[in-house]
Amino acid sequence: MPYLSKAFLFCLAWCVFAPSGWAVEPTPARQTELRHLLKNDCGACHGLTLQGGMGPPLLPDTLKGKADALLITSILQGRKGTAMPPWQTFINTEEAAWLLDVLRNGKHGAE
């Protein structure tokens, strides 16, 4: 399995073994930075309201049924053959999981 990256395996293990609903909350200051990144950087491709653009929508209904590990890996490592860049230089796994929770709960507009 040389194709499976360390980040993917970590995300998979984290999602499988972490208690349901458990996540490391970023500090309030970091949450503000992450929301800014979501609105401005993610929004540049996924639309400023995250309803889609060059990238697909990032709304609760469109994320439903997609595995956390897959989405976290996509955030951290990007998606080959697409315009989705890797963000692991700027955020860690817990922050990616927090962002995913924000998106899944439709709280991306809250400050």
WOTA-V460395 format. One line per field, one symbol per residue. ss: DSSP state (H for helix, E for strand, L for the rest). phi: phi as a letter, one per 20 degrees, with the letter a starting at -180 (. if undefined). psi: psi as a letter, one per 30 degrees, with the letter a starting at -180 (. if undefined). Layout:
BEGIN
ss->???
phi->???
psi->???
END
This chain:
BEGIN
ss->LLLLLHHHHHHHHHHHHLLLLLLLLLLHHHHHHHHHHHHHHHHHHHLLLLLLLLLLLLLHHHHLLLLHHHHHHHHHHLLLLLLLLLLLLLLLHHHHHHHHHHHHLLLLLLL
phi->.fffefffffffffffefggnebefffgffgfffffgffeefffdenfdmeoafeffddgfeegnefggfffffffdmcgncefefdffdcdfffffffffgffemdfefd
psi->hffkleeeeeeeeeeefkkkfkljklleeeeeeeeeeeeeeefeegkfggglbellkhleeffkfkkeeeeeeeeefajkglfjlkgffflaeeeeeeeeeeefgggffk.
END
